[in-house]
Amino acid sequence: MNRGSTAIDVRDITKRFGDIVAVDRVSFDVQRGEIFGFLGPNGAGKTTTVRMLTGIIRPDAGSIHVMGHDMARDPVSAKQQMGVVPETANAYLDLTARQNMLLAADLYDVPRARAEERIRETLSELGLLDRQDHRVHGYSKGMHQRLILGMALLHEPPLLFLDEPTSGLDVQSTHLIIDMLQRLNEEGTTIFLTTHNMDEANRLCHRVGIIRRGRIAAIDTPEQLKRTIDRIAMILVAFDRPVDTTALAALPGVAEVSRVNDRYRVSVEDIDTAVRSIVSFAHAQGARILSLDTPAPSLDEVFLSITAGDE
């Protein structure tokens, strides 16, 4: 069954554990070729949802289609379309990286010649080729996580699920994984990413879904979500010399002023009026403006606003 440009189609899925409704009539879709971020506080239903999407557990109600395949009626075909990188690495510690990769190739019926080629390519890109014959129990956490990513990608799936892929990793491993995800997406791979790292979500994701108390609370692009935050605007301004904070706070359009290192944090009621006032103020004070920024709300603020009180 072909569902056009939709990679994941979720309709009214529900999951209960006894008297607890972990996921309550959740619906959303993920388009082919996008990086979709899935965010939520602990206990919100995020992990349960992902486990249903990847076929680990079945929903009590509703439907899931993955790359056009019905997860309930044809789970094998659906799972063949995906690679899964869990938060907890699941490679065999007593095997070498190459042996783990060959095992993954057998599970996905990758022909041996192609598997050998893919192992060399993938381990090289992940910086593990020179350690391919070392047992995994001697790997660092970052190396371990890179290997799990390589195993998930061995059969070249069009859809990749990742659960906190860079959590607790060193800088080198984080950069390698992020760079590889961006390249894969540029080449057409659809990525479903769960993360608590808001900077990572903001940088990588085309759209973000936020789940709260078992229900979808918001889905949109990071920039559109930021625009939903209703807050007093802020200006960060630096001068080439100290200025009178009281006089700065008395300017038209300015609500409050505080000092943050070498900059002034100016809460404003009207950005245009405040910027004009600050420029005139600097001129009157004989001071030069070194920088003036009007930062937008962050994805952290959006997340905290939507999920306030849930953790």
C-alpha positions in Angstrom: 0.0 0.0 0.0 1.6 3.3 -1.1 0.9 6.3 1.0 2.7 8.8 -1.2 5.2 11.1 0.6 4.3 9.8 4.1 7.0 7.8 5.9 5.1 7.3 9.2 1.3 7.6 9.5 -0.1 7.3 13.1 -3.8 7.4 13.7 -5.4 7.4 17.1 -3.0 5.0 18.8 -3.7 4.3 22.5 -1.8 2.2 25.0 -2.8 1.3 28.5 -0.9 -0.4 31.3 -3.5 -1.5 33.8 -5.4 1.6 34.8 -2.7 4.0 33.4 -3.3 5.4 29.9 0.3 5.9 28.7 -0.6 7.1 25.2 -4.1 8.5 24.6 -5.4 8.7 21.0 -2.2 10.1 19.5 -2.1 11.0 15.8 0.6 12.5 13.6 2.6 11.9 10.5 6.2 12.1 9.4 7.0 13.0 5.8 9.6 11.2 3.8 13.0 13.0 3.8 12.4 15.0 7.0 14.1 14.8 10.4 11.3 14.7 12.9 12.1 15.4 16.6 9.9 13.8 19.2 10.2 15.5 22.6 8.5 15.1 26.0 9.2 15.0 29.7 9.8 11.8 31.6 6.5 9.8 31.8 4.8 11.7 29.0 4.4 8.6 26.8 7.4 9.3 24.5 9.1 5.9 24.9 5.9 4.0 24.8 5.0 5.7 21.5 8.4 4.9 19.9 8.1 1.3 21.1 4.8 1.0 19.2 6.2 2.7 16.1 9.1 0.3 16.0 6.9 -2.8 16.6 8.2 -3.7 20.0 4.7 -3.5 21.5 1.3 -3.2 19.9 -1.2 -0.4 20.5 -4.5 -1.2 22.1 -6.2 0.8 19.5 -5.4 2.9 16.4 -3.2 2.2 13.4 0.5 2.7 12.4 1.8 2.6 8.8 5.5 2.7 8.2 6.7 3.4 4.7 3.2 2.3 3.5 3.2 -1.0 5.5 0.6 -1.7 8.2 2.5 -2.4 11.4 -0.3 -4.7 12.7 -0.9 -6.7 9.5 2.6 -6.8 8.0 5.1 -6.0 10.8 8.1 -7.8 9.1 7.8 -5.6 6.0 7.5 -2.5 8.1 10.5 -3.4 10.3 12.7 -4.1 7.2 12.2 -0.5 6.2 13.8 0.9 9.4 17.0 1.0 11.4 16.7 1.5 15.1 19.3 3.0 17.5 18.2 2.6 21.1 19.5 4.7 23.9 21.0 1.7 25.6 23.6 0.1 23.3 22.8 -3.5 22.4 25.9 -4.9 20.7 27.4 -8.2 21.8 30.3 -7.2 24.1 32.3 -10.5 23.5 32.2 -10.0 19.7 34.3 -7.7 17.6 32.8 -4.7 15.9 33.0 -6.5 12.5 31.4 -9.7 14.0 28.5 -7.5 15.3 28.1 -5.9 11.9 28.1 -9.3 10.2 25.4 -10.5 12.6 23.3 -7.5 11.7 23.8 -8.2 8.0 22.5 -11.8 8.5 19.5 -10.5 10.4 18.6 -8.2 7.5 19.5 -10.7 4.8 22.2 -8.5 3.3 24.3 -10.5 0.8 27.8 -11.3 2.1 29.7 -9.4 -0.6 27.5 -6.3 -0.1 27.8 -6.6 3.7 31.6 -6.6 3.6 31.5 -3.5 1.4 29.0 -1.8 3.7 31.0 -2.7 6.9 34.1 -1.1 5.5 32.3 2.0 4.4 30.3 2.5 7.6 33.0 1.7 10.1 35.4 4.0 8.2 32.9 6.9 8.3 32.3 6.3 12.0 36.0 6.2 12.8 36.0 2.6 13.9 37.7 0.8 11.0 41.0 0.5 12.8 39.2 -1.1 15.8 36.9 -3.4 13.8 38.7 -6.6 15.1 38.7 -5.5 18.7 36.1 -6.9 21.1 33.4 -4.4 21.9 33.8 -4.7 25.7 36.9 -2.5 25.4 35.1 0.3 23.5 34.3 3.6 25.1 30.6 4.7 25.3 31.0 6.9 22.3 32.6 4.1 20.2 29.8 1.7 21.3 27.1 4.1 20.3 28.8 4.7 16.9 28.9 0.9 16.3 25.1 0.7 17.1 24.4 3.4 14.6 26.5 1.5 12.0 24.6 -1.7 12.7 21.3 0.1 12.2 22.5 1.5 8.9 24.0 -1.6 7.4 21.0 -2.6 5.4 20.6 1.0 4.1 17.1 1.6 5.6 15.0 4.5 4.3 13.8 5.3 7.8 16.0 5.6 10.9 14.8 5.8 14.6 17.2 7.2 17.2 16.6 7.5 20.9 18.9 10.0 22.6 21.8 9.2 20.1 24.3 11.6 21.6 23.4 11.4 25.3 26.5 11.4 27.5 28.9 11.1 24.6 32.3 12.8 24.1 32.5 15.7 21.7 34.2 13.7 18.9 31.5 11.0 18.9 28.7 13.6 19.1 30.1 15.5 16.0 30.6 12.3 14.1 27.0 11.2 14.7 25.5 14.6 14.0 27.4 15.0 10.8 26.5 11.5 9.6 22.8 12.1 10.4 22.8 15.3 8.4 24.5 13.6 5.4 22.1 10.7 5.6 19.1 13.1 5.6 20.6 15.0 2.6 20.7 11.7 0.8 17.0 11.1 1.5 16.9 9.1 4.8 13.9 9.9 7.0 15.0 10.3 10.6 12.8 10.1 13.7 14.7 11.5 16.6 13.9 11.5 20.3 16.1 13.7 22.4 16.2 15.9 25.5 18.9 18.1 23.9 17.0 21.1 22.7 20.0 22.6 20.8 20.3 19.3 18.9 16.6 19.3 18.0 16.7 22.9 17.0 19.7 22.4 14.7 18.6 19.1 13.1 14.9 18.9 13.0 12.6 20.1 10.2 9.6 19.6 12.6 9.2 18.8 16.2 6.4 17.0 18.0 5.9 17.5 21.8 4.0 14.9 23.8 2.5 15.8 27.2 0.6 13.4 29.5 0.1 10.9 26.7 -1.2 13.4 24.1 0.3 15.5 21.4 0.6 19.0 22.7 2.2 20.6 19.7 3.7 19.8 16.3 5.4 22.4 14.1 8.8 23.7 12.9 11.1 24.9 15.6 10.8 28.5 14.4 7.0 28.4 14.4 6.9 26.9 17.8 9.2 29.6 19.1 6.7 32.2 17.9 4.0 30.8 20.1 5.9 32.0 23.2 4.2 35.1 24.6 6.9 36.9 26.5 8.2 40.4 26.9 10.8 40.9 24.2 14.4 41.3 25.1 17.4 43.2 23.8 21.0 42.5 24.6 23.2 45.5 24.1 26.9 46.2 24.8 28.5 49.6 24.9 32.2 50.6 24.7 31.9 52.0 28.3 29.7 51.6 31.3 26.4 53.6 31.1 23.8 54.7 33.7 21.5 51.7 34.2 18.8 53.8 35.8 18.8 56.2 32.8 18.7 53.2 30.4 15.7 51.7 32.2 13.8 55.1 32.0 13.9 55.1 28.1 10.7 54.9 26.1 9.7 51.3 25.4 12.0 49.9 28.1 10.5 47.8 30.9 13.6 46.6 32.9 17.4 46.5 32.7 19.9 44.2 34.2 23.7 43.7 33.7 24.9 40.4 32.3 28.7 40.3 32.2 29.7 43.1 29.7 26.2 43.4 28.2 22.9 45.0 29.3 19.8 42.8 29.3 16.9 45.1 28.4 13.3 43.8 28.7 11.2 45.9 26.4 7.5 46.5 25.7 8.1 47.5 22.0 11.3 46.5 20.2 11.2 49.2 17.6 10.7 52.0 20.1 13.3 50.6 22.5 16.0 50.2 19.8 15.5 53.8 18.6 15.7 55.0 22.2 18.9 53.0 22.9 20.6 54.4 19.8 19.7 58.0 20.8 20.7 57.3 24.4 24.2 56.0 23.3 24.7 59.1 21.2 23.7 61.4 24.0 26.0 59.5 26.4 28.9 59.7 24.0 29.0 55.9 24.0 29.4 53.5 21.0 27.2 50.5 20.6 29.4 47.4 20.2 26.6 44.9 19.7 22.8 44.8 19.8 20.9 41.6 19.6 17.2 40.8 19.8 17.3 37.0 20.6 14.2 35.0 19.8 12.7 32.5 22.4 14.6 29.2 22.5 13.2 25.8 21.9 13.9 25.2 25.6 11.5 27.9 26.5 8.8 26.4 24.2 9.3 23.0 25.8 9.1 24.3 29.3 6.1 26.4 28.5 4.2 23.5 27.0 5.2 20.9 29.6 5.2 23.1 32.7 4.6 21.1 35.9 5.0 17.7 34.2 8.4 16.8 35.7 
